[in-house]
Each structure stands twice: as structure tokens, then as C-alpha cells.
Amino acid sequence: MKRARRNWRNDDGFTLTGMMVGLALGMLVTLALLLTFRVTRDSYASVADSVEIEERGQRALAIIGHAIRQAGWIPGHVALAPSHPAPVPPIEGRDDCAQPSVDTQLRCARVGVLRSDALLVRTSGSGVAADPGLPDGTMSDCGGYALPARAMPSEGGALPYHAAANLFYIGIAGDGVPQLLCRYPRRHDTRVRTDAYTAGTLVRGVESLQLRYGIDADGDGMAERFVSARTASSMGDGVWHRVRAVQVAVVVRGERPTVPPGMVQRLVLLPPEDGTARAEDALFQPATHPRLRRRAFVTTIRLRNASPCLERLC
């Protein structure tokens, strides 16, 4: 009697070898899909992060640039009024400064975030002709509020030369993210107060703010050299009246870990100040979150309104 042959072919006509080959191919296809998904996801995160960094950097420069271009402006009928006080500098700065405040001059409550600088910008609006203390809506401060031609004097205090002062600096949000902040005067019935300020966030993710000031030493209207606030302050009390331009550098970081592990980011900020600037002011290297992408945005902004102290004695 013949033995029945064992048939390894199943009812559907597939062999064990064919099934194993099919499983292997399926695993390869799945692995390829996973790798493609990961590459696509990383590419999207990198592009989205770059777009967000670009938008934030340009917005930070635009806000600061808008304020610097307005610095020092004041209507003639207000500035030349017999009771109006003597002019003060349109621009003033401090190196390595955080939580700044202003009374007669710029003061710092603590050292700057990652050695960031602080900038004080003084300006006025055009105001309503019948009442210079009311804004006409043509000019605004860093908080977006309309500026009058004249501020409301504080109780027992002196009337300031400009209607408002804006303070730009870097602070840390409650979630640990650095941000560009601005302090601006509070309002009372739409009138600017000179004894109370409030702070608002302008741009998140701004990690560093570095500034240089173009000094017009010979009075020809052009900046001969750009110096730090520390150097400018050592040049005499009247040096801030001679600022004609400001170099601004901001470092903006992303929110997604798109930098390869182990990669070191070094960003060039402002050029050295006559070879005497500290190396850390000219270069930026992140101290935390090394996988977050950074980018430096640098520009030079010229003041439109020179201090009247250049034309007459203050």
C-alpha cells in the first residue's frame, strides 16, 4: 500500500516560503512608510520653525525700528511753550539691563537676560489742536496706544518734555520662554500718566537684544562711530543728545527641536566696538535648549528727529 504524500500546499495555493517572503516585503514597506513619515514630519517642523522665526524676528525689528524713528518728535507749539521744560535725550540705553525703569534717567533693577541690553525711547504724538493732552490717533507707543502731544503731569511732579517713554528689554515668561517686552505709560481717561507704567509682551522667543549707538561727535549730522551704552555713558552727560543712529541685533529661537544633537550654534551679532567690545557681545551661543534653532536679525536705524540740544543750549 502506497503512503499518501503530505501536501504542504494550503487550500489557497500559498506555500510557506511565499508567505514568509510576503511578510518580509510587508515589513519592508511598513518600515519605508515609517521612515518617509518621519522625514516628512521633520521637514515640516523645520520649515514651520524657520517661517515662525523669520516672522518673529522681522516683527521685533519693525516694532523697535518704528519707535526709534519716532524718537524725539514733539510738536513745535508744545516744545516752544514758555512753561515747557528743557529737552531730554530722545534715546538712552543701558548694557546688560533687565526690568528697567525711568524717572529722570534709565535705571536697571537687575542684570539682563543673557546680557541683553535695554533701550529707552522718548517721543510725543501730535495731539488734538484744542487739547494737546488728548491724542488724535496719528501716532502710537509700543503698546499700540495713541500718543498725545503732552502728558498729564503727576501729582507734585514736573511735566516731562516728551509725552511718553517706552522701555524695550528682554524678560522671561511664566513658562520659561524669553520674550521682547516693552514698558509704556498707563492712561487715565485716555491721557498719558507720567508716574505709572505697565509692561506688555511684544514678541515671544526673542532671546537676546544687543544695541550700539551711532554718535555724531563733530556735529555734521552723521554718526562717526558706533559704541555700546557703557562706552557712550563714559563720553559725558550730553552724549545721548548726539545719538544719530542705533544698531539693533535680536536673537530669536524656535519652539521645535530641529537642530541635530551635538551641533553647536554660534551666531554673529554686532561687529566689535573698535576692538574693545566683549566677545560675548559680538557672538551668541545658547546656554540652554541646544536643539532649538536660533537666528540673528541685525539692522541699523537712523533717528529722524535730532535732539534740539544740538541746535541750542539745553
KAFEN-V798563 format. One record per backbone hydrogen bond with DSSP energy under -0.5 kcal/mol. CO is the residue of the C=O (numbers start at 1). NH is the residue of the N-H. If there is no record, write none. Layout:
co=<CO;CO>
nh=<NH;NH>
This chain:
co=<5;6;10;14;15;16;17;18;19;20;21;22;23;24;25;26;27;28;29;30;31;32;33;34;35;36;37;38;39;40;41;42;43;44;45;46;47;48;49;50;51;52;53;54;55;56;57;58;59;60;61;62;63;64;65;66;67;68;69;70;71;73;75;75;76;78;81;90;92;94;98;98;99;101;105;107;110;112;112;113;115;116;118;119;119;120;121;122;123;125;131;131;132;132;134;139;141;145;147;147;148;151;152;154;164;166;166;167;168;169;171;173;177;178;179;179;180;180;181;182;183;184;186;188;191;192;196;198;200;203;203;205;205;208;209;210;212;213;213;214;214;215;215;215;222;225;225;227;228;229;230;232;233;236;237;238;239;240;241;242;244;245;246;247;248;249;250;250;251;251;252;256;256;260;263;264;267;267;272;273;278;278;279;279;281;282;284;289;291;291;293;295;297;299;301;304;307;308;308>
nh=<7;8;13;10;19;20;21;22;23;24;25;26;27;28;29;30;31;32;33;34;35;36;37;38;39;40;41;42;43;44;45;46;47;48;49;50;51;52;53;54;55;56;57;58;59;60;61;62;63;64;65;66;67;68;69;70;71;71;304;73;305;124;78;79;80;81;84;122;120;118;109;110;109;107;103;101;98;114;115;116;96;97;94;121;168;92;166;72;164;75;128;134;149;150;128;147;144;141;127;136;125;153;194;157;123;121;168;183;119;181;179;176;173;205;171;181;202;203;169;200;167;198;193;191;188;152;186;184;182;180;206;207;253;251;117;249;247;215;227;244;245;217;224;225;224;215;227;213;232;233;234;235;236;239;240;241;242;243;307;216;303;214;301;212;299;210;252;297;207;208;295;258;293;263;265;266;269;284;274;276;281;282;282;283;270;269;267;292;258;259;254;252;250;248;246;306;310;311;312>
